[in-house]
Amino acid sequence: MNYIHLVAAQFMSVLPINSTQKQYRITLNLSVLSDFNPHQINYEKLFKLDEDCEALSVTIEDLNYE
């Protein structure tokens, strides 16, 4: 049998002086168990954002209409 071994490379983000930043809105609709708490997630860490160069705004909407 032939096996392929893949190694993930880590890249360091570099922000050149003349580069511009882009903005994106990403919407996630989650159906989760009752003990899930989206407020406990560190989204900066989850998306591996550079605190000096990148900004993140998180809006959490509870869709349970009880």
C-alpha positions as CSV (number, residue, x, y, z in Angstrom):
1,M,0.0,0.0,0.0
2,N,1.1,3.5,-0.7
3,Y,0.7,6.1,2.0
4,I,0.8,9.9,1.6
5,H,2.0,11.8,4.6
6,L,0.7,15.4,4.7
7,V,2.4,18.0,6.9
8,A,0.5,21.3,7.6
9,A,2.7,24.3,7.2
10,Q,2.2,27.3,9.5
11,F,2.3,30.7,7.9
12,M,3.1,33.9,9.8
13,S,0.8,36.7,8.7
14,V,2.6,39.7,7.5
15,L,0.9,43.0,6.8
16,P,2.9,45.0,4.3
17,I,2.9,48.8,4.8
18,N,0.9,49.5,1.6
19,S,-1.7,46.7,2.0
20,T,-5.4,47.3,2.7
21,Q,-7.7,45.3,5.0
22,K,-11.0,43.8,3.8
23,Q,-14.1,43.2,5.8
24,Y,-16.3,40.1,5.7
25,R,-19.5,39.1,7.5
26,I,-19.8,35.4,8.2
27,T,-23.1,34.0,9.5
28,L,-23.3,30.7,11.3
29,N,-26.7,29.2,12.2
30,L,-26.2,26.6,14.9
31,S,-28.6,24.0,16.3
32,V,-26.9,22.9,19.5
33,L,-27.6,21.2,22.8
34,S,-29.0,23.3,25.7
35,D,-25.7,23.5,27.5
36,F,-23.9,25.3,24.6
37,N,-23.0,28.9,25.3
38,P,-21.7,30.9,22.4
39,H,-20.6,33.7,24.7
40,Q,-17.9,31.5,26.1
41,I,-16.1,31.1,22.8
42,N,-12.9,33.2,22.2
43,Y,-13.5,34.1,18.6
44,E,-10.2,35.9,18.2
45,K,-8.4,32.7,19.2
46,L,-10.8,30.5,17.1
47,F,-10.0,32.4,13.9
48,K,-6.4,33.0,14.9
49,L,-6.6,36.8,14.4
50,D,-3.6,39.1,14.9
51,E,-4.7,41.4,17.7
52,D,-2.6,44.3,16.3
53,C,-3.8,44.2,12.7
54,E,-7.2,42.6,12.7
55,A,-10.5,43.5,14.4
56,L,-13.4,41.3,15.1
57,S,-16.9,42.2,16.1
58,V,-19.1,39.4,17.4
59,T,-22.9,39.6,17.4
60,I,-24.8,36.7,19.0
61,E,-28.5,36.5,18.5
62,D,-30.6,34.0,20.5
63,L,-33.3,32.5,18.1
64,N,-35.2,30.7,20.8
65,Y,-38.6,32.3,21.1
66,E,-39.9,30.9,24.4
